[in-house]
Structures are given as structure tokens and as C-alpha cells.
Amino acid sequence: MQVGNVTTPFGRRPISLAQVKGQMRTADIKPGKTADKWKVFRDACEARAVLGIQDRALAVLDALLTFYPDNELSEDRGLVVFPSNDQLAVRAHGIAGTTLRRQLAALVDAGLIQRKDSANGKRYARKDETGAIEEAFGFSLAPLLARAEELAHAAQQVAAERKRFRITKEALSICRRDVRKLISAAMEEGAAGDWGRIEEIFLGLTGRIPRTPTIADLQQILEEMEMLREEIINRLEIQENSENMGSNAGQNERHIQNSNTESSNELEPRSRHEQGANSSQTSRPTSEPIKAFPLGMVLKACPEINDYAPGGAVGGWRDLMSAAVVVRSMLGVSPSAYQEACEVMGQQNAAVAVACILQRAGHIHNAGGYLRDLTRKAARGEFSLGPMLMALMRANQDAVRKAG
């Protein structure tokens, strides 16, 4: 957008909206304000991606700053430098003339410097009788002084984003290593489960990591990788608990047989009903409730559950469980079916299961029967919420991409 022109001996140079905004900023410099020119320069270097400038432009800015005699930028001492292109090229490490002009224009467009043209278009300073500069024509560094705080804030944000990127990347690397080790150990030890399919999911996640990922790419894959890790740990813990219970049952039986034979309980005959009850209690497996996934992941996979929470948003596990009770009734799930799911899965996981069913309500004809089936599988150690949540998260992402 062109908003004006400046007349020079070589024609009319258009002024961009960005340049006009820069002039307005420099007009608001507070009297007496100063800033360390090299601190401002370092901040501009840090925020170069935000400013949209390249390293070559920063080299030219560095050269311009060397022509400013003081370390502190100040209006009182003037802010215009007036080197020739040849002098600038030398201090910018021999940059070519065409490249120099292009990078000077980039600095102007980025709002880091301003042109102050003389009548003949040349850069020079007019001095008084004492040799002090009355007026100078060239490039004004006033934008750097005016934007010193803004550039410092942008540099801090860029540094914080880079740190967050590094932390996320490290977390993903650790999680990948953990999942790889867990899958390999499960396969080597012959643990029950479709580990080939789980390995396919793992390879699919690693294959989605771009060559030059953004932090959003890494965060999404990290969340799914963490869910896969939790899923594997759940499966292995369920199997270990089942094996431990079987081992404990055998140890208890041997302990009873080897205990004091003069015990009145051992000497008294038992009815068949008592023997059957004891036998069923001994052989009946009781598994620990599977671990719950992070609430944030659940809400990303099942956003519709928010509409049924108190206040219209799930703020914690208590809200999720309250919403699940409302949804349970709405979907026609009987109280007994939901109670059984709570006993087998745990209250949090039962609520998550209901949230998943709600999210896929259009594909499930009998919500109550579906929940009972999940409960039976969970009781046998054959079900975990991980795959269901990951599938819903991927479906939501696909829907957002198609809508965009």
C-alpha cells in the first residue's frame, strides 16, 4: 500500500505504510531516552525471524552502527549516520553494491532505520562554525531507539519459544526411546498382545515427524506418543497383575494346606455350597483399574463432553465425571451398566469411556451394550482407552484440516 511520495533528484520514491508507522513511532520518543546500541542490535538479531530480515541485513545494520560514535543511542547527540555506500560495503565485509542497496531497503521496510534524504540525494552533515553537526542526511537510527523495549520483548519471546521447542524435542526423543524399549522388551519376553500392530502405530508416529518440524508438529506427536506409552504400560501392568494374582493364589493354597491341621476350621466338614463359594472366590480374578490418561488429552479427543459439564466446560476430573453421568442418561446407558464400568475401569476411566462413546455417538447404535462390551474386555485385561483416544484425536485433526 502506497501512502505518499518523497521527491528526490532521481524521481519520486514511494513511502510504504510500514515506513509511515515507523515515522510516527520515532516522533513519540520520550525526551532524554537512551539505549545501548549493541544491546538493541543483539535483540534485533534474536528477533530477526519476527522482523522478517536476513543475516545480510543485520550485517549492514551492524556496519551502520559502527558509524554512530557513541554506545548510547540518544536524540540529544543526533541519530543520523551518513556513510557512503563504499564505506558501508567495506565495514559490511565487502558486500556487493546491489546487495547493499537491497538490504538497506529491507532494514527500512522492517522499521529499523529511516532514510533522511538531502536535496541532492547524497549523505552528508552540515556543520556550524564550531564544527558541531547542525543537520545530517543519511540513515536515521531513531527507530532502534524508539523500539528498544519492543525489540527486547520480541527477543525474549523468541528465546522462550526456542527453549520450549528444545524441551519438547527432548521430551519426544525420550518418549520415543521408552516406547521402543517397551515394545522390544514385550516382544522378547513373549508378553500377550498384538505387539506387531502397536509397533506399526509407533512407526507411523515417528514417520510423521517432519524434516524441519514446528513446535506444534512436535507437541501433537508427543501427546500421541505419550498416550501410546501409557497404553503399553497399562497392558504390561495388567498382565503382570494377572500373573501375580495367579501366583499369590497358588501360594495361599499351599499355605492353607501346610498350616496347623488341628485348626477347628480345617477339621470341620464343609458344605458343597461353602466349598463352591470359596472356590469361586479363589479363582475369580480381580484386576486393578487401568491408569487414567491426562485430562487435557481426553478433552482434545472428546471435546463434545464439555457441553454437558457444569458451566459448559470441563475444568477437572470431577466436572468430567459429573458430565458423564448426564451423558450416560442421555445416551440411554443403564445405571447398572455404568456402575459396573466404574467398578472395573475406575470412575475416571468409565467417565472417559462415556465421553468417547458420546464423541462417536453417530456410529454407535446401542451405547449401553457398547459400554458393557468394553467393561467385559477391561475385566479380561483386553481393553485400554489409549487406541480409542488416539483414533478420536486423529479424526478431530483430519476434520480441522478439511475445514481449513
C-alpha positions in Angstrom: 0.0 0.0 0.0 1.5 3.3 -1.1 0.5 6.3 1.0 2.8 9.1 -0.2 6.0 10.0 -2.1 9.2 11.8 -1.4 10.7 13.9 -4.2 14.4 13.4 -5.0 16.6 14.4 -7.9 16.3 10.9 -9.2 12.5 10.7 -9.2 9.7 10.1 -6.7 10.4 7.3 -4.1 7.1 5.8 -2.8 6.7 5.6 1.0 5.1 2.4 2.4 2.6 2.2 5.2 5.3 0.5 7.3 7.6 3.5 6.9 4.8 5.9 7.9 4.2 3.9 11.0 7.9 4.0 11.7 8.0 7.7 11.4 5.1 8.0 13.8 6.9 5.8 16.4 10.0 7.8 16.2 8.1 11.0 16.7 7.0 9.7 20.1 10.5 9.1 21.6 10.5 10.4 25.1 12.9 13.3 25.9 16.1 12.0 27.4 15.6 8.4 26.4 18.7 6.4 25.7 19.5 2.8 24.8 22.7 0.7 24.4 23.1 0.4 20.6 24.7 -3.1 20.8 22.0 -4.4 23.2 19.4 -3.2 20.7 21.3 -4.8 17.9 21.6 -8.2 19.7 17.8 -8.0 20.3 17.2 -7.4 16.6 19.4 -10.3 15.7 17.5 -12.6 18.1 14.1 -11.4 16.7 15.2 -11.4 13.0 12.6 -14.1 12.1 9.8 -11.9 13.6 11.2 -8.8 11.8 11.4 -10.7 8.5 15.1 -9.8 7.8 18.1 -11.9 6.8 21.6 -12.1 8.2 22.9 -9.9 5.4 20.6 -7.1 6.5 21.9 -7.5 10.1 25.5 -7.2 8.8 24.6 -3.9 7.2 22.9 -2.7 10.3 26.0 -3.7 12.3 28.1 -1.6 9.9 25.7 1.4 10.2 26.0 1.3 14.0 29.8 1.4 13.8 29.4 4.9 12.2 27.5 6.1 15.3 30.2 7.4 17.6 28.6 6.6 21.0 27.5 3.4 22.5 24.3 5.0 23.8 21.7 6.0 21.2 20.3 9.4 22.2 18.4 12.1 20.3 20.5 14.7 22.1 23.6 13.6 20.3 21.8 13.1 16.9 20.7 9.7 15.4 21.7 10.1 11.8 24.7 8.4 10.2 25.9 9.3 6.7 28.4 6.8 5.4 28.8 6.4 1.6 27.9 3.1 0.0 31.6 2.3 -0.4 32.4 2.9 3.3 29.4 0.8 4.2 30.4 -2.0 1.9 33.9 -2.2 3.4 32.5 -2.4 7.0 29.9 -4.9 5.9 32.7 -7.3 4.9 32.8 -6.4 1.2 29.1 -6.8 0.4 28.2 -6.1 -3.3 26.6 -2.7 -4.1 23.3 -4.2 -5.4 23.1 -6.4 -2.3 23.9 -3.5 0.0 21.1 -1.4 -1.5 18.6 -4.3 -1.3 19.5 -4.9 2.4 19.2 -1.2 3.3 15.7 -1.2 1.8 14.9 -4.3 3.9 16.0 -2.5 7.0 13.8 0.4 6.2 10.8 -1.8 5.4 11.4 -3.7 8.7 11.2 -0.4 10.6 14.8 -0.5 12.0 16.2 2.5 10.2 14.8 5.5 8.3 16.0 7.4 5.3 16.7 11.1 5.7 17.4 12.3 2.2 19.1 15.6 1.3 18.0 17.7 -1.7 20.6 16.1 -4.0 20.1 12.6 -2.6 23.6 12.5 -1.1 24.6 11.7 2.5 26.4 14.3 4.4 26.4 16.5 7.5 26.1 20.3 7.7 28.2 21.8 10.5 28.3 25.1 12.2 31.2 27.5 12.9 32.3 25.4 15.9 32.3 22.1 13.9 29.2 20.7 15.6 26.8 19.0 13.3 23.7 21.1 12.7 21.9 18.7 10.4 22.8 15.4 8.8 21.4 13.4 5.9 21.6 9.7 5.5 20.1 7.0 7.7 18.4 7.7 11.0 18.8 5.2 13.8 15.8 6.7 15.6 13.6 3.6 15.0 16.1 1.5 17.0 15.8 3.9 20.0 12.0 4.1 19.7 11.6 0.3 19.5 14.2 -0.7 22.0 11.7 -2.2 24.5 9.7 -3.8 21.7 12.7 -5.5 20.3 13.8 -6.6 23.7 10.4 -8.2 24.3 10.4 -9.9 20.9 13.9 -11.3 21.6 12.7 -12.7 24.9 9.7 -14.3 23.2 11.9 -15.9 20.5 14.3 -17.2 23.1 11.4 -18.6 25.2 9.9 -20.3 22.1 13.3 -21.8 21.2 13.7 -23.1 24.7 10.1 -24.6 24.6 11.0 -26.2 21.2 14.2 -27.7 22.6 12.3 -29.1 25.7 9.5 -30.5 23.6 12.0 -32.1 21.2 13.9 -33.7 24.0 10.7 -35.0 25.6 9.7 -36.6 22.3 13.1 -38.2 21.9 12.9 -39.7 25.4 9.3 -40.9 24.9 10.3 -42.5 21.6 13.2 -44.3 23.3 10.9 -45.5 26.1 8.2 -46.8 23.7 10.9 -48.6 21.5 12.3 -50.3 24.6 8.9 -51.3 26.0 7.8 -52.8 22.6 11.2 -54.7 22.2 11.0 -56.0 25.8 7.4 -57.1 25.4 8.2 -59.0 22.2 11.4 -60.6 23.6 9.6 -61.8 26.7 6.5 -63.1 24.8 4.0 -60.8 26.5 0.4 -61.3 25.4 -0.9 -58.7 23.0 -0.8 -57.6 19.3 2.7 -56.0 19.6 3.1 -56.0 15.8 0.1 -53.7 15.5 1.4 -51.5 18.3 4.8 -51.3 16.6 3.0 -50.2 13.4 1.4 -47.3 15.3 4.8 -46.4 16.8 6.4 -46.4 13.4 3.5 -44.3 12.0 4.0 -41.7 14.7 7.8 -41.5 14.1 7.2 -41.3 10.3 5.0 -38.2 10.8 7.9 -36.1 12.2 8.8 -33.6 9.5 12.4 -32.9 8.5 12.1 -29.4 9.9 9.3 -29.6 12.4 7.5 -26.7 14.1 6.8 -26.8 17.8 3.1 -27.5 17.0 4.2 -30.6 15.0 6.3 -31.9 17.9 3.6 -31.2 20.6 1.0 -33.1 18.7 3.2 -36.1 18.0 4.5 -36.0 21.6 1.0 -36.2 23.0 0.1 -39.2 20.9 3.5 -40.9 21.7 2.8 -40.4 25.4 -0.6 -41.9 25.0 1.0 -44.9 23.3 3.5 -45.3 26.1 0.7 -45.2 28.7 -1.2 -47.8 26.6 1.8 -50.1 26.6 2.4 -49.7 30.3 -1.2 -50.4 31.1 -1.2 -53.6 29.1 2.0 -54.8 30.7 0.8 -53.9 34.2 -2.5 -55.7 33.6 -0.6 -58.8 32.5 1.8 -58.5 35.5 -1.1 -58.1 38.0 -2.8 -61.1 36.5 0.3 -63.3 36.8 0.9 -62.0 40.4 -2.6 -62.9 41.4 -2.3 -66.3 39.9 1.0 -66.8 41.8 -0.5 -65.5 45.0 -3.5 -67.8 44.7 -1.2 -70.8 44.5 0.9 -69.6 47.4 -2.2 -69.1 49.5 -3.5 -72.6 48.7 -0.1 -74.2 49.7 -0.1 -72.1 52.9 -3.6 -73.3 53.9 -2.6 -77.0 53.2 0.6 -76.6 55.3 -1.0 -74.7 58.2 -1.9 -76.2 61.7 -4.0 -79.3 60.9 -5.6 -79.1 64.4 -7.4 -75.9 63.4 -11.1 -76.3 64.1 -11.9 -74.9 60.6 -9.8 -77.5 58.9 -11.3 -80.4 60.9 -15.0 -79.3 60.4 -16.6 -80.7 57.3 -17.8 -78.1 54.8 -20.9 -78.0 52.8 -20.8 -78.1 49.0 -22.2 -74.5 48.9 -19.3 -73.2 51.1 -16.8 -75.1 49.0 -18.2 -73.7 45.8 -18.2 -70.2 47.1 -14.6 -70.4 48.4 -13.5 -72.0 45.1 -15.1 -69.2 43.0 -13.6 -66.5 45.3 -10.1 -68.1 44.9 -10.3 -68.4 41.1 -12.1 -65.1 40.3 -9.5 -62.6 39.1 -9.7 -59.0 40.3 -7.7 -56.6 38.2 -6.6 -53.1 39.2 -8.3 -50.3 37.4 -6.3 -49.1 34.4 -4.5 -45.8 34.7 -6.2 -42.7 33.5 -4.8 -40.6 30.7 -4.1 -36.9 31.2 -7.4 -34.9 31.2 -6.0 -32.5 28.5 -5.6 -35.4 26.1 -9.1 -36.6 26.9 -10.7 -33.2 26.1 -8.7 -32.9 22.9 -10.1 -36.3 21.8 -13.6 -35.8 23.2 -14.4 -32.0 23.1 -18.2 -32.6 23.0 -18.3 -33.7 26.6 -17.6 -30.0 27.6 -21.2 -29.1 26.7 -22.6 -31.3 29.5 -20.2 -30.2 32.2 -21.3 -27.7 34.9 -20.8 -24.2 33.4 -20.4 -25.6 29.9 -16.7 -26.6 30.3 -14.7 -29.4 32.0 -12.3 -27.9 34.4 -11.2 -31.0 36.2 -11.9 -34.7 36.7 -14.9 -34.0 39.0 -16.5 -32.0 36.2 -15.8 -34.8 33.7 -17.4 -37.4 35.9 -20.5 -35.2 36.5 -20.8 -34.7 32.8 -20.5 -38.4 32.2 -23.5 -39.1 34.5 -25.6 -36.6 32.4 -24.4 -38.1 29.1 -25.0 -41.7 30.4 -28.6 -40.9 31.0 -28.9 -39.1 27.6 -27.4 -42.0 25.7 -29.7 -44.5 27.4 -27.0 -46.3 29.3 -28.5 -48.0 32.4 -27.2 -47.1 35.8 -26.1 -50.7 36.4 -24.0 -50.7 33.2 -22.3 -47.5 34.2 -21.8 -48.7 37.8 -20.2 -51.9 36.5 -17.9 -49.9 34.3 -16.9 -47.8 37.3 -16.1 -50.9 39.3 -14.0 -52.5 36.6 -12.3 -49.5 35.0 -12.3 -47.0 37.8 -14.6 -43.9 37.9 -12.3 -41.7 35.9 -11.8 -44.2 33.1 -15.5 -45.0 33.0 -16.2 -41.3 32.5 -13.6 -41.2 29.7 -15.3 -44.2 28.1 -18.6 -42.4 28.1 -17.0 -39.3 26.7 -15.6 -41.4 23.8 -19.0 -43.0 23.2 -20.5 -39.5 23.1 -17.9 -38.4 20.6 -18.8 -41.4 18.3 -22.5 -41.4 19.1 -23.4 -41.2 15.4 -21.6 -44.5 14.8 -22.8 -46.4 17.9 -26.4 -47.8 17.8 -26.5 -49.2 21.4 -24.4 -47.1 23.8 -25.3 -49.3 26.8 -24.4 -52.5 25.1 -21.2 -51.0 23.8 -20.2 -49.9 27.3 -20.9 -53.3 28.7 -18.8 -54.9 26.0 -15.9 -52.5 26.8 -16.3 -53.3 30.5 -16.1 -57.1 29.9 -12.9 -56.6 27.8 -11.4 -54.4 30.5 -12.2 -57.1 33.1 -10.3 -59.6 31.0 -7.4 -57.2 30.6 -8.1 -56.9 26.8 -9.1 -53.2 26.7 -7.4 -49.9 27.2 -8.6 -46.4 26.4 -5.4 -45.4 24.5 -6.2 -46.6 21.0 -9.7 -45.1 21.2 -8.5 -41.7 22.3 -5.7 -41.6 19.7 -8.2 -42.5 17.0 -10.5 -39.7 18.1 -7.7 -37.2 18.2 -6.6 -38.1 14.7 -10.2 -37.9 13.5 -10.6 -34.4 15.0 -7.3 -33.2 13.4 -8.5 -34.5 10.0 -11.8 -32.7 10.4 -10.0 -29.4 11.2 -7.6 -29.8 8.2 -10.6 -30.4 5.9 -12.5 -27.4 7.3 -9.4 -25.2 6.8 
